[in-house]
Amino acid sequence: MAGATNWLIPMTDTNPPRRRSLRKRLMWAFTMLTTFAVIAQAVALFAANEEQEEDLIDEVVNTALDGVTTQHANQPEQALARHLSLYHAPIGTPPAGMPAPLLKLPAGNHEWITGDTEYHVGIRDHGGERFYLLYDSREHEERLAYLLWALVIGAVIVSLFSLWLGYWISGALIRQLEQLAAGLAGDDQHLLTAPHQDREVALLATALDDYRIRNAALIAREREFTANVSHELRTPLTGIRTSAELLAGGITDGNRAQRIVLAVDELERRLKGLLFLARGNTEADIKAVALHALAERLAEHYREGCSARGVALENQVPPDALVQADPALLSLLLDNLLRNAVSYTTAGRISVRFEDGWLTVCDTGVGIPRDKLAQVFDRHFRISNLPDGMGLGLSIAREITQRCGWPCELHSELGVGTEVRIQLPS
């Protein structure tokens, strides 16, 4: 179809990739390190034992040759140990029965291998004769083979044990991380940081707690902003709608269009003030504000309703009163105080005054019970069931004064009226 737009809709992956297990990686790393250390130690032990055995055999051969040459000169030959064999003859004459390959060897210590048997051979010349002493090292080789098998079996056993131990240790190390993940998955409101955690895990838990707190504060501000917008924009939107309906009906008195423009300006100011409250790091736009003109403009929204009920709405702010404040925030603050006073005043008067740096909104309304004074600034708290109320006016006013650092006082007496005083910088 011509002019149609193709939208790419991301699909949820029903087959997520298989992820490697950190616990198994730690387990195998521990096992491989332990196995390598055991094998290296076993090889070193085997090599050291073999070298020591070789040195010991050479010492036995030399000692036996010393004894044989001494005995041959002084007394008849004596029987040797079963693993020793002696051959001797005058130098240059081959001894009877001695293997021929040994005839080519010079005097000294040698190793000779025939078949599967290794011999250590000692050759020495003494008194015109040459002596050949052969040491059969099969028992030595059997001991080395036994040691080798013992080391291999021991290495296998230690490796299997290290595999189990690595799995247990890695589980103990990962358990705290699993607890963190479970706490996050459960959306638990409790803090993840605990006294028993290791330092690195505690650092991660603290970072996650800080993130959750910031995220919760962000969500809370977003919800408050949504409620505040609904609360604050009804009045200017109602004015715009009323004027627009009258214009659409052909009723023009020359001021309807101007009222729409003023209502849009008011709408913009309120949005600016609400955005300031929603953004925690925004700086206020401080300017010199003509307080009398501001109070008069805001009071105009409520004069008609007050006159219909016989309530006098008085602007007693001096004409030359100037304060240093953010116009949008001050307008939002004063409008909420006026709206709250108008809502709870059915007779008498409402006045706005400015004396000695204090902005005062005073009414002769129903008043606030003494036990409710500490709660009237809470969000959505209401002392009556009057229609069109959301319990946000005084909450917004308190938030503005706290953000701007303006001291605020509330005085009220049930059945007499309420007075709210705010100190503004001049």
C-alpha positions in Angstrom: 0.0 0.0 0.0 1.5 3.3 -1.1 2.6 5.6 1.7 2.4 2.9 4.3 4.9 2.8 7.1 6.4 -0.4 8.3 6.9 -0.5 12.0 9.5 -2.9 13.5 8.1 -4.5 16.7 10.7 -5.9 19.0 10.0 -9.5 19.8 10.8 -11.0 23.2 13.5 -13.7 23.0 11.8 -16.9 24.0 15.2 -18.7 23.9 17.6 -16.7 26.0 21.3 -17.5 25.6 22.8 -20.0 28.0 25.0 -18.2 30.4 28.0 -19.6 32.0 27.8 -20.4 35.7 30.1 -18.2 37.8 30.0 -20.9 40.5 31.3 -23.6 38.1 34.0 -21.3 36.7 35.2 -20.7 40.2 35.0 -24.4 41.0 37.0 -25.4 37.9 39.6 -22.6 38.5 40.2 -23.8 42.0 40.4 -27.4 40.9 42.8 -26.7 38.1 45.0 -24.6 40.3 45.0 -27.3 43.0 45.7 -30.1 40.6 48.5 -28.2 38.9 50.1 -27.6 42.3 49.7 -31.3 43.3 51.1 -32.6 40.0 54.1 -30.2 40.2 54.8 -31.3 43.7 54.5 -35.0 42.8 56.9 -34.6 39.8 59.4 -32.8 42.0 59.1 -35.5 44.7 59.5 -38.3 42.2 62.5 -36.7 40.5 64.2 -36.0 43.9 63.6 -39.5 45.1 64.9 -41.0 41.9 68.1 -38.9 42.0 68.6 -39.8 45.7 68.2 -43.5 44.9 70.8 -43.2 42.1 73.3 -41.5 44.4 72.7 -44.1 47.0 73.3 -47.0 44.5 76.5 -45.4 43.3 77.6 -45.1 47.0 76.8 -48.8 47.6 78.8 -49.8 44.5 81.8 -47.8 45.4 81.8 -49.1 49.0 81.5 -52.6 47.8 84.4 -52.1 45.4 86.5 -50.8 48.2 85.7 -53.9 50.3 86.4 -56.2 47.4 89.8 -54.8 46.5 90.9 -54.8 50.1 89.7 -58.4 50.7 91.3 -59.6 47.4 94.7 -58.5 48.5 94.6 -60.0 52.1 92.1 -62.9 52.1 89.9 -65.0 49.9 86.8 -63.5 48.4 83.6 -63.6 50.3 80.0 -63.9 49.0 78.3 -60.6 47.9 74.7 -59.6 48.2 72.3 -61.2 45.7 71.9 -58.0 43.7 75.7 -57.6 43.2 77.8 -59.4 40.7 81.7 -59.3 40.7 84.0 -60.0 37.8 87.8 -59.5 37.8 90.8 -60.5 35.7 94.3 -59.1 34.9 94.2 -55.8 33.1 93.8 -56.5 29.3 92.2 -59.9 29.9 88.4 -60.2 29.7 86.9 -61.8 32.9 85.2 -65.1 32.3 81.4 -64.9 31.9 81.2 -61.1 31.9 79.0 -59.4 29.3 81.1 -58.3 26.4 79.7 -54.7 26.2 81.2 -53.9 29.5 84.7 -54.5 28.2 84.7 -51.2 26.3 83.8 -49.1 29.4 86.7 -47.3 31.2 87.3 -47.3 34.9 84.6 -45.4 36.9 80.8 -45.6 37.5 78.4 -46.3 34.6 74.8 -47.4 33.9 74.2 -50.3 31.6 70.7 -51.4 30.3 70.1 -54.8 28.8 66.5 -55.7 28.0 64.3 -54.4 30.8 67.0 -54.4 33.4 69.3 -51.5 34.4 72.7 -52.2 36.0 74.9 -49.7 37.8 78.5 -50.8 37.0 81.6 -49.8 39.0 85.0 -50.5 37.3 88.2 -50.1 39.2 91.9 -51.1 38.6 93.8 -52.4 41.6 97.0 -54.5 42.0 97.3 -55.2 38.3 93.7 -56.4 38.0 90.5 -54.8 36.8 87.4 -55.3 38.9 83.8 -55.0 37.5 81.0 -54.8 40.1 77.4 -54.9 38.7 74.4 -53.7 40.8 71.0 -55.1 39.6 68.5 -52.1 40.1 65.3 -54.0 39.5 64.2 -53.6 43.1 65.0 -49.9 42.8 62.9 -49.6 39.7 60.0 -51.5 41.4 60.2 -49.0 44.3 60.1 -46.1 41.9 57.1 -47.6 40.0 55.3 -48.1 43.3 56.0 -44.5 44.2 54.9 -43.3 40.8 51.5 -45.1 41.1 51.1 -43.8 44.6 51.7 -40.3 43.5 49.3 -40.6 40.5 46.5 -42.1 42.6 47.1 -39.4 45.3 46.9 -36.7 42.7 43.7 -38.1 41.3 42.2 -38.3 44.8 43.3 -34.8 45.7 41.9 -33.5 42.4 38.5 -35.1 43.0 38.5 -33.7 46.6 39.5 -30.2 45.3 36.6 -30.4 42.8 34.1 -31.0 45.6 35.8 -28.5 47.8 35.9 -25.9 45.0 32.2 -26.5 44.4 31.4 -25.9 48.1 33.7 -22.9 48.5 32.3 -21.3 45.3 28.8 -21.9 46.6 29.7 -20.2 49.8 31.2 -17.2 48.0 28.3 -16.9 45.5 25.5 -17.4 48.2 25.6 -13.7 49.2 25.2 -12.6 45.5 22.3 -15.1 45.1 20.7 -13.5 48.2 21.1 -10.1 46.6 19.5 -11.3 43.4 16.6 -12.8 45.3 16.1 -9.6 47.2 16.0 -7.6 44.0 13.7 -10.1 42.2 11.3 -10.1 45.1 11.0 -6.3 45.0 11.5 -6.3 48.8 11.5 -2.9 50.4 14.1 -4.0 53.0 17.7 -2.9 52.6 20.0 -5.3 50.9 23.0 -4.4 53.0 23.5 -6.7 55.9 26.2 -6.9 58.7 27.3 -10.5 57.8 28.2 -9.6 54.2 31.7 -9.5 52.9 33.2 -6.1 52.1 32.9 -6.4 48.3 29.4 -7.8 48.5 28.5 -5.0 51.0 29.7 -2.4 48.5 27.5 -3.9 45.8 24.5 -4.1 48.2 25.0 -0.5 49.3 25.2 0.6 45.6 22.0 -1.3 44.9 20.3 0.2 47.9 21.2 3.7 46.8 20.0 3.0 43.3 16.7 1.6 44.7 16.2 4.6 47.0 16.9 7.0 44.1 14.6 5.1 41.8 11.8 5.1 44.5 12.3 8.8 45.0 12.1 9.3 41.2 8.9 7.3 41.0 7.4 9.2 44.0 8.2 12.5 42.3 6.7 11.4 39.1 3.5 10.3 40.9 3.4 13.6 42.8 4.0 15.5 39.6 1.1 13.7 37.9 -1.2 14.4 40.9 -0.1 18.0 41.1 -0.7 18.6 37.4 -4.2 17.3 37.7 -4.7 19.5 40.8 -3.2 22.7 39.4 -4.3 22.8 35.8 -8.0 22.4 36.4 -8.6 26.1 37.1 -6.8 27.6 34.0 -8.2 24.9 31.8 -11.7 25.6 33.0 -11.3 29.3 32.2 -10.0 28.5 28.8 -12.8 26.1 28.1 -15.5 28.5 29.3 -14.2 31.4 27.3 -13.8 29.2 24.2 -17.3 27.9 24.5 -18.7 31.4 24.8 -16.7 32.5 21.7 -17.9 29.4 19.8 -21.5 30.4 20.8 -21.1 33.8 19.3 -20.9 35.6 22.7 -18.1 38.2 22.5 -17.6 41.0 25.0 -14.1 42.0 23.9 -12.3 40.3 26.8 -12.8 36.6 26.1 -9.8 36.2 23.8 -7.7 38.2 26.4 -8.9 35.9 29.1 -7.8 32.8 27.1 -4.4 34.3 26.7 -4.1 35.1 30.4 -5.3 31.6 31.3 -2.7 30.1 28.9 0.0 32.2 30.6 -1.2 31.0 34.0 -1.1 27.5 32.7 2.5 27.9 31.6 3.5 29.4 35.0 2.0 26.6 36.9 3.6 24.0 34.7 7.0 25.7 35.3 6.5 25.6 39.0 5.4 22.0 39.0 8.4 21.0 36.9 10.7 22.7 39.4 9.2 20.6 42.2 9.5 17.5 40.1 13.1 18.0 39.3 15.2 17.8 42.4 18.3 19.5 41.1 16.7 22.5 39.3 17.6 26.0 40.5 14.9 28.6 41.1 14.7 31.6 38.7 14.9 34.4 41.2 13.5 37.8 40.1 11.9 40.9 41.6 8.2 40.2 41.8 5.5 42.8 42.3 3.5 41.1 45.0 0.4 43.3 44.8 -0.1 42.7 41.1 0.5 39.0 41.5 -2.1 38.7 44.4 -4.6 40.7 42.4 -4.2 38.6 39.3 -4.7 35.4 41.3 -7.6 36.8 43.3 -9.5 37.5 40.1 -9.9 33.8 39.6 -11.9 33.5 42.8 -13.7 36.8 43.1 -16.8 35.7 41.3 -17.3 32.6 43.3 -16.6 34.5 46.6 -19.1 37.2 45.7 -21.7 34.6 45.0 -21.3 33.2 48.5 -21.0 36.6 50.1 -17.4 36.3 51.0 -15.2 39.3 50.7 -11.8 38.7 49.0 -9.4 41.5 49.9 -6.0 42.3 48.4 -4.3 44.3 51.2 -0.8 44.0 49.8 0.9 47.4 49.5 1.1 48.5 45.8 4.9 49.0 46.0 5.7 45.6 47.7 8.6 43.8 45.9 10.0 40.4 46.8 12.9 38.4 45.4 11.4 35.0 44.4 10.8 32.7 41.5 7.5 34.1 39.9 6.2 30.7 38.9 6.8 29.2 42.4 5.4 32.2 44.2 2.4 32.2 42.0 1.8 28.5 42.6 2.2 28.9 46.3 -0.2 31.9 46.7 -2.7 30.3 44.4 -2.9 27.2 46.5 -3.2 29.2 49.7 -6.1 31.2 48.1 -7.8 28.2 46.7 -7.6 26.4 50.1 -9.0 29.5 51.8 -11.8 29.9 49.3 -12.7 26.2 49.6 -13.2 26.3 53.4 -14.7 29.8 53.8 -18.5 30.0 53.4 -18.9 33.4 55.1 -16.9 36.4 56.2 -13.8 37.4 54.4 -10.4 36.3 52.9 -7.5 38.7 52.9 -4.0 38.7 51.5 -1.5 40.9 53.4 2.2 41.7 53.3 3.9 43.2 56.4 7.5 43.2 57.6 8.5 40.6 55.0 5.7 38.2 55.8 3.0 37.2 53.3 -0.2 36.3 55.1 -3.4 34.6 53.8 -6.1 34.9 56.4 -9.7 33.5 56.2 -12.7 33.2 58.5 -13.4 29.7 57.4 -14.2 26.5 59.3 -10.7 26.3 60.8 -8.6 23.2 61.6 -8.9 21.0 64.7 -5.9 21.3 66.9 -5.1 17.6 66.7 -5.1 17.8 62.8 -2.7 20.7 62.5 0.3 18.5 62.1 -1.4 16.5 59.3 -2.8 19.2 57.0 0.4 19.4 55.1 0.4 15.7 54.2 -0.5 14.8 50.7 -4.2 13.9 50.1 -5.1 14.7 53.7 -8.4 16.5 54.0 -10.4 17.7 57.0 -13.7 17.7 55.2 -15.5 16.0 52.4 -16.0 19.1 50.2 -16.3 18.2 46.5 -13.5 18.9 44.0 -10.8 18.6 46.6 -7.7 16.4 46.4 -5.9 17.3 49.6 -2.8 18.6 47.7 -3.0 22.4 48.2 -1.2 22.8 51.5 1.2 19.9 50.6 2.3 21.7 47.5 2.7 25.0 49.5 4.9 23.2 52.0 7.1 21.7 49.3 7.6 25.1 47.7 8.6 26.7 51.0 10.9 23.9 51.9 12.6 24.0 48.5 13.0 27.8 48.6 13.9 28.0 52.3 11.0 30.3 53.2 9.9 30.0 56.8 6.2 29.1 57.1 3.7 29.4 60.0 0.2 28.0 60.3 -2.3 29.3 62.9 -5.9 28.0 63.0 -8.8 27.8 65.4 -11.8 25.6 64.8 -14.9 27.7 63.8 -12.8 30.9 63.7 -10.5 30.6 60.7 -7.0 30.0 59.5 -3.9 32.1 58.9 -0.9 31.0 56.9 2.2 33.2 57.1 5.3 32.9 54.9 8.5 35.0 55.1 9.7 36.1 51.7 13.1 37.6 50.8 12.9 41.2 49.8 
